[in-house]
């Protein structure tokens, strides 16, 4: 694990590489254009990326604050992805843990996300529970709402 770094993108070049990997992992396989990997929360979000020793971006994740149906502030995790050749090395869990720590330190004690069906077990292993089936992205990717509460502050 010492050959990987988890950090916030800081420079324009960092963000360029960060967004490129998000597009490459999460949008390109579905023939989506560059730019489709961004949304209206980018400027208000907490972004993390994993790099190797050569500063190659190999993983990404993002957290932002939203209001739930009860008008409570909660954190939402989006755009999680690890390059295929670096999966199963614990890097996704490390990003997730840092996103959670950030949320909890900002008094966002509930985290939600919409997991692709293929990632449900990853999130379950990290303490998330399935709430309900939600949308189908690009007519092919079933998503499930999942959540996790910070039980230390309850």
C-alpha positions in Angstrom: 0.0 0.0 0.0 2.9 2.4 0.4 3.1 2.9 -3.3 -0.3 4.7 -3.4 -1.4 8.1 -2.2 -4.9 9.3 -1.4 -5.2 13.1 -1.8 -7.5 15.9 -2.8 -6.9 17.2 -6.3 -5.4 20.7 -6.0 -4.1 21.9 -9.3 -5.8 22.2 -12.7 -3.7 19.3 -13.8 -4.9 17.2 -10.9 -8.5 17.9 -11.7 -8.0 17.2 -15.4 -6.6 13.8 -14.6 -9.2 13.2 -11.9 -12.2 14.0 -14.2 -10.6 12.0 -17.0 -10.5 8.8 -14.9 -14.1 9.4 -13.7 -15.2 9.6 -17.4 -13.1 6.7 -18.5 -14.4 4.4 -15.7 -18.0 5.5 -15.3 -19.1 7.0 -18.6 -16.9 6.0 -21.6 -18.0 2.3 -21.4 -21.6 3.6 -22.0 -20.6 5.9 -24.9 -21.2 9.0 -22.9 -19.4 12.3 -23.9 -16.7 13.9 -21.8 -18.4 16.3 -19.4 -21.0 13.7 -18.5 -18.8 12.8 -15.5 -19.6 16.1 -13.8 -22.7 17.5 -12.1 -23.9 20.7 -10.4 -22.2 19.7 -7.0 -18.6 19.7 -8.2 -17.6 23.1 -6.7 -19.2 22.3 -3.3 -17.9 18.7 -3.1 -15.1 17.0 -1.3 -13.0 15.1 -4.0 -10.4 12.4 -3.4 -8.1 10.6 -5.8 -5.7 7.7 -5.5 -2.4 8.1 -7.3 0.6 5.8 -7.8 4.2 6.9 -7.3 4.3 8.4 -10.8 1.2 10.5 -10.0 -1.0 8.4 -12.3 -4.6 8.7 -11.1 -6.0 5.1 -10.4 -9.0 5.8 -8.3 -11.6 8.5 -7.5 -14.4 9.3 -5.2 -16.6 12.3 -4.2 -18.8 13.4 -1.4 -21.3 16.3 -1.2 -24.0 17.5 1.1 -27.7 17.2 0.1 -31.1 17.5 1.8 -33.0 14.3 2.2 -36.8 13.9 2.0 -37.1 15.2 5.6 -35.1 18.3 4.8 -32.1 17.0 6.8 -28.6 17.5 5.7 -26.9 14.2 4.7 -23.8 13.3 2.7 -24.0 11.6 -0.6 -21.1 9.7 -2.1 -20.9 9.6 -5.9 -18.4 8.8 -8.7 -16.5 6.1 -6.9 -14.2 4.1 -9.2 -10.9 2.2 -9.2 -9.0 1.3 -12.4 -9.6 -2.4 -13.1 -6.0 -3.4 -12.6 -5.9 -1.8 -9.2 -9.1 -3.3 -7.8 -9.1 -5.7 -4.9 -6.2 -3.9 -3.2 -8.3 -2.1 -0.6 -8.0 1.3 -2.4 -11.8 1.7 -2.7 -12.2 1.1 1.0 -9.5 3.6 1.8 -11.2 6.3 -0.3 -14.6 5.4 1.2 -13.2 5.6 4.8 -11.7 9.1 4.1 -15.0 10.3 2.6 -16.8 9.0 5.6 -14.4 10.6 8.0 -14.8 13.9 6.2 -18.6 13.7 6.4 -18.7 12.8 10.1 -16.2 15.5 11.0 -18.6 18.0 9.3 -21.6 16.7 11.3 -23.1 14.8 8.3 -23.9 11.7 10.3 -25.8 9.9 7.6 -24.3 8.9 4.2 -26.3 7.8 1.2 -25.3 6.6 -2.2 -26.7 5.0 -5.3 -24.7 1.8 -5.9 -24.5 0.1 -9.2 -25.6 -3.5 -8.8 -22.0 -4.7 -9.4 -20.8 -2.7 -6.3 -23.4 -3.6 -3.7 -21.2 -6.2 -2.0 -18.3 -3.8 -1.8 -20.5 -1.3 0.1 -22.1 -4.0 2.3 -18.6 -5.1 3.4 -18.0 -1.4 4.4 -21.1 -1.2 6.5 -23.8 0.1 4.1 -27.2 -1.3 3.9 -29.5 -1.5 0.9 -32.5 0.7 1.2 -34.3 0.3 -2.1 -34.0 -0.2 -5.8 -33.7 3.1 -7.6 -33.0 4.2 -11.2 -31.5 2.5 -14.2 -28.7 4.5 -15.8 -28.2 4.5 -19.5 -31.0 1.9 -19.9 -28.7 -0.8 -18.5 -27.2 -0.1 -15.1 -29.5 -0.8 -12.1 -28.8 1.3 -9.1 -29.7 0.7 -5.4 -29.9 3.3 -2.7 -27.7 2.4 0.2 -27.0 4.2 3.5 -24.7 4.2 6.5 -25.1 6.1 9.8 -22.3 7.3 12.1 -23.3 5.4 15.1 -20.7 7.0 17.3 -22.6 10.3 17.4 -26.0 8.7 18.2 
